[in-house]
Amino acid sequence: MTAMFEEELRAQLAQARNDLAAARADGDLDGVQASQGRISGLLRLAASHGIALEHTVEEERGEA
């Protein structure tokens, strides 16, 4: 179960990063903010379950 959970977190994080890039390219400030929040939330969720995901400090703060 843990491996599946980690795999899903990684997939969701990748999607959130793609969404962030798309929002930035479109000039969608609300989309940028939502994606940044999603990324930091996923990182907190992973950390609370002892799953280490590579990330930047900015992503952790919701400033990616």
Steps between C-alpha positions, in 0.01 A plus 500: 500500500778745586666455161173573323439805720849633428456438128169689502656792691781517247254497210287771658807712570614467139153602380489797736839615370373468141187694595716772656710532186187520284340761726814711488517471121136609475544787746236339723585643842221309676620178340856574609389557857285186502781287357750637749264412784444153357875437477571611856202298626621186327848551644356538853289188453800301381714622791230411752514144368879483498529519122790711375427679173756717328392861508620854530465721804269722294271204426487413868399857585242514221707749304611274216 
